[in-house]
Amino acid sequence: MVRLTLDLIAKKSNLKSRKEETTLQYLKKITHINFSAKNIDAIEDLSLCKNLSVLYLYDNCISQITNLNYATNLTHLYLQNNCISCIENLGSLKKLEKLYLGGNYIAVIEGLEGLEGLRELHVESQRLPLGEKLLFDPRTLHSLAKFLSILNISNNNIDDVRDLEILENLNQLIAVDNQLLHVKDLECLLNKLTKLWKMDLNRNPVCLKPKYRDRLILVSKSLEFLDGKEIKNMERQFLMNWKASKDAKKISKKRNSKNEDISNSHISNFETMYHIVPVYYPQMGKPKLVFFSDTQRCLANGNASPESSQEDNPKIIEDMG
């Protein structure tokens, strides 16, 4: 295995020093270091590289992030496909804009508090134990809420993204090859992420749900690309018109149902007030309808009421039929 040291950098760097330059002067002016795929397993003290802004260390065997506290001018850090299991020792990298950690052994996204310059975070394809999923420390999410704009969490067995609702400045979310299942959860997410213009969820179970694409387009006015396919203005307008028509029909149906309930209520009240009893008079040959009040029904049942009066006389209506 190889350790990344100042001597190694001085020997292998593509930037050739001038003859009159000392090694110290040479190291101080270096801005880019590329030691990808060099079997590096550890980072030594590189504090002399004061102006280092881009560091490529992907495809190595690094197990721990160390000795980067000096790199206060670092803006891009590439550590994908190493053996890292914990995000640590990055708190002093205040200018860090892009962090690539895909293909490691990270189980929890944490340790990024205070990185107010971080715009991109790539943590796709972590090599997790079977059945486990990538988790997010709420403190880190809260710290990144106002600044992070691009997040790649693909292929991490994730089944819930509601924790990401706090990332109010996010404009690109790549979460392909996960276990997202519920369209409703994604609708809630899009309601919060009002700046999101690109989202890729290909090869998630939710993509097979009926009306999946339509529902997400309708809930987000900012979304321009979904699963690699552009959302045309005509497509969005058609869906909006369809939804407006559907909503109008629902309102009309609800109003008609309410009116019908009121009508049925009036009929029910009328039948409660009067019991309609057919009365036949053989000499006339036509039945008449007699309305009995509550008092007369009491009399008919043998319950005499002293308050009964002529007003309680039955009303007779001749059947005109």
C-alpha positions in Angstrom: 0.0 0.0 0.0 1.0 3.6 -0.5 0.8 6.6 1.7 0.2 10.1 0.2 3.1 12.3 1.3 4.6 15.6 0.3 7.6 13.7 -1.2 5.2 11.6 -3.4 3.4 14.7 -4.5 6.6 16.5 -5.4 7.8 13.5 -7.4 4.6 12.5 -9.2 2.8 15.8 -9.8 2.2 16.8 -13.4 3.1 20.4 -12.6 6.8 20.8 -13.1 8.6 23.2 -10.9 11.0 25.7 -12.3 14.7 25.2 -11.7 15.0 28.1 -9.4 12.1 26.9 -7.2 12.5 25.1 -4.0 10.3 22.1 -3.1 8.5 24.3 -0.5 7.7 26.9 -3.1 6.6 24.3 -5.5 4.2 22.6 -3.0 2.7 26.0 -1.9 1.6 26.9 -5.5 0.0 23.5 -6.3 -3.8 23.8 -6.8 -4.6 20.3 -8.2 -3.4 16.9 -7.0 -4.5 13.7 -8.8 -3.6 10.5 -7.2 -6.5 8.3 -8.3 -6.0 4.6 -8.5 -2.6 4.6 -6.9 -3.2 2.0 -4.1 -3.2 4.8 -1.5 -4.5 3.8 1.9 -3.6 6.8 4.0 -3.2 10.6 3.7 -0.2 12.1 5.5 0.3 15.7 6.6 0.0 17.9 3.5 -0.2 21.2 5.3 2.4 22.8 3.0 -0.1 22.6 0.1 -1.8 25.8 1.2 -3.4 26.6 -2.2 -4.7 23.1 -2.9 -8.3 23.5 -4.3 -8.9 20.1 -6.1 -7.9 16.7 -4.7 -8.5 13.5 -6.7 -8.2 10.4 -4.5 -10.8 8.1 -6.0 -10.3 4.4 -6.6 -7.9 3.8 -3.8 -7.9 2.0 -0.4 -8.4 4.9 2.0 -10.3 3.9 5.1 -10.2 7.1 7.1 -10.4 10.8 6.1 -7.5 12.5 7.8 -5.0 15.3 7.5 -7.2 17.6 5.4 -7.7 20.3 8.1 -5.0 22.3 6.4 -6.8 22.4 3.1 -8.8 25.5 3.8 -8.9 26.4 0.1 -10.1 23.0 -1.0 -13.3 23.3 -3.2 -13.5 19.8 -4.8 -12.8 16.5 -3.0 -13.0 13.2 -4.9 -13.0 10.2 -2.5 -15.3 7.7 -4.3 -14.6 4.0 -4.4 -12.4 3.8 -1.3 -13.0 2.0 2.1 -14.4 4.9 4.0 -17.0 4.1 6.6 -17.4 7.4 8.4 -17.5 11.0 7.2 -15.2 12.9 9.5 -12.5 15.6 9.8 -14.0 17.9 7.2 -15.2 20.7 9.4 -12.5 23.1 8.5 -13.1 22.9 4.8 -15.2 26.0 4.7 -14.7 26.5 0.9 -15.6 23.0 -0.1 -18.2 23.0 -2.8 -18.3 19.5 -4.2 -17.8 16.3 -2.2 -17.7 12.8 -3.9 -18.0 9.8 -1.6 -19.8 7.3 -3.7 -18.9 3.6 -3.6 -17.7 3.5 0.1 -19.0 1.9 3.2 -20.8 4.9 4.7 -24.1 4.0 6.5 -25.0 7.5 7.9 -24.6 10.9 6.2 -23.1 12.9 9.0 -20.2 15.1 10.0 -20.9 17.9 7.4 -22.0 20.5 9.9 -20.6 23.9 9.2 -19.8 23.3 5.5 -21.8 26.3 4.3 -20.1 26.3 0.9 -21.1 22.7 0.0 -23.3 22.7 -3.1 -22.9 19.1 -4.3 -23.0 15.9 -2.3 -22.5 12.5 -4.1 -23.0 9.5 -1.8 -24.3 6.9 -4.3 -23.8 3.1 -4.2 -22.6 2.7 -0.6 -21.6 -0.9 0.1 -24.0 -1.6 3.0 -24.8 -4.8 4.7 -27.7 -6.7 3.2 -31.0 -5.2 4.3 -29.6 -1.9 5.5 -30.2 1.5 4.0 -28.4 4.8 3.9 -29.5 7.1 6.7 -29.3 10.9 7.3 -28.2 12.7 10.5 -30.8 15.4 11.1 -28.0 17.8 12.2 -26.2 17.4 8.9 -29.4 17.9 6.9 -30.3 21.0 8.9 -26.8 22.4 8.3 -27.0 21.8 4.6 -30.6 23.0 4.2 -29.9 26.4 2.8 -26.9 25.6 0.6 -27.0 22.1 -0.9 -28.2 22.2 -4.5 -27.3 18.8 -5.9 -27.7 15.4 -4.1 -27.0 12.0 -5.4 -28.2 9.1 -3.2 -28.7 6.4 -5.9 -28.5 2.7 -5.2 -28.6 2.9 -1.4 -31.8 0.8 -0.6 -33.6 4.0 0.5 -37.4 3.7 0.9 -38.2 7.1 2.3 -37.1 10.5 1.3 -39.3 12.7 3.5 -36.2 13.6 5.6 -35.0 15.6 2.6 -37.9 18.0 2.8 -35.6 20.4 4.8 -33.2 20.9 1.8 -35.0 24.0 0.6 -32.3 25.0 -1.9 -32.1 21.6 -3.6 -32.5 21.8 -7.4 -31.3 18.4 -8.5 -32.1 15.0 -6.8 -30.7 11.8 -8.2 -32.1 8.7 -6.4 -32.2 5.9 -9.0 -32.1 2.2 -8.0 -33.6 2.6 -4.6 -36.8 1.2 -2.9 -39.1 4.2 -3.1 -42.7 3.0 -3.1 -45.3 5.7 -2.3 -46.2 8.5 -4.7 -47.8 10.4 -1.8 -44.4 10.7 -0.1 -42.9 12.2 -3.3 -45.8 14.6 -3.6 -45.1 15.9 -0.1 -41.4 16.2 -0.9 -42.0 18.2 -4.1 -44.4 20.5 -2.2 -41.4 21.5 0.0 -38.6 21.5 -2.6 -39.9 24.5 -4.7 -36.6 25.0 -6.5 -36.1 21.4 -7.7 -36.0 21.3 -11.5 -34.4 17.9 -12.0 -35.3 14.6 -10.3 -34.3 11.1 -11.4 -36.0 8.1 -9.7 -35.6 5.5 -12.4 -35.8 1.9 -11.3 -37.7 2.5 -8.1 -40.9 0.6 -7.5 -42.9 3.8 -7.4 -42.2 4.4 -11.1 -44.7 1.6 -11.8 -47.5 3.2 -9.9 -50.5 4.4 -12.0 -50.4 8.1 -12.9 -46.9 8.4 -11.2 -45.5 10.8 -13.7 -48.7 12.8 -14.1 -49.1 13.3 -10.3 -45.6 14.5 -9.8 -45.8 17.0 -12.7 -49.0 18.4 -11.3 -47.7 18.9 -7.8 -44.4 20.7 -8.9 -44.4 23.8 -11.0 -40.5 24.0 -11.0 -39.8 20.4 -12.2 -38.3 20.4 -15.7 -36.9 16.9 -16.0 -38.3 13.8 -14.5 -36.4 10.4 -14.8 -34.3 11.8 -17.6 -37.3 13.0 -19.7 -38.0 16.6 -20.2 -41.4 17.9 -19.1 -42.9 19.9 -22.0 -45.1 22.9 -21.3 -47.8 21.3 -23.4 -47.7 18.2 -21.2 -48.0 20.2 -18.0 -50.8 22.4 -19.4 -52.8 19.3 -20.6 -52.5 17.7 -17.1 -53.5 21.0 -15.4 -56.6 21.3 -17.7 -57.5 17.6 -17.0 -57.2 18.1 -13.3 -59.3 21.3 -13.3 -62.0 19.5 -15.3 -61.9 16.5 -12.9 -62.1 18.8 -9.8 -65.0 20.7 -11.3 -66.9 17.5 -11.8 -66.2 16.5 -8.2 -67.6 19.8 -6.9 -70.7 19.6 -9.1 -71.3 16.0 -8.0 -70.9 17.0 -4.3 -73.3 20.0 -4.8 -75.9 17.8 -6.4 -75.6 15.2 -3.7 -76.0 17.9 -1.0 -79.1 19.3 -2.7 -80.6 15.8 -2.9 -79.9 15.3 0.8 -81.8 18.5 1.6 -84.7 17.5 -0.6 -84.9 14.1 1.0 -84.8 15.8 4.4 -87.8 17.9 3.6 -89.8 14.8 2.5 -88.8 13.0 5.6 -90.0 15.9 7.8 -93.3 16.0 5.9 -93.9 12.3 6.5 -93.1 12.7 10.2 -95.7 15.4 10.6 -98.5 13.5 9.0 -99.4 9.9 8.6 -101.2 9.4 5.3 -104.0 6.9 5.7 -106.3 6.0 2.8 -110.1 6.2 3.6 -112.7 4.7 1.4 -116.3 5.8 1.0 -118.2 3.1 -0.9 -121.0 5.5 -1.9 -118.6 7.8 -3.8 -116.3 5.1 -5.2 -113.1 7.2 -4.7 -110.6 6.9 -1.9 -109.7 9.9 0.1 -106.5 10.6 2.0 -106.8 11.6 5.6 -104.0 13.4 7.5 -104.0 12.7 11.2 -102.1 15.0 13.6 -100.0 13.6 16.5 -103.0 14.3 18.9 -105.4 12.3 16.8 -103.1 9.4 16.7 -103.1 9.4 20.5 -106.9 9.3 20.5 -106.9 6.5 18.0 -104.6 4.6 20.3 -107.0 5.1 23.2 -105.0 7.9 24.8 -107.5 10.7 25.3 -106.1 14.2 25.6 -108.1 16.9 27.4 -106.3 19.6 25.3 -107.7 18.2 22.0 -109.9 20.6 20.1 -111.5 21.1 16.8 -108.1 22.1 15.3 -107.2 18.4 15.6 -110.0 17.3 13.2 -108.6 15.1 10.4 -107.9 16.8 7.1 -109.4 14.9 4.2 -108.0 15.2 0.7 -109.8 13.6 -2.2 -107.7 11.6 -4.5 -108.1 13.2 -7.9 -106.5 10.2 -9.6 
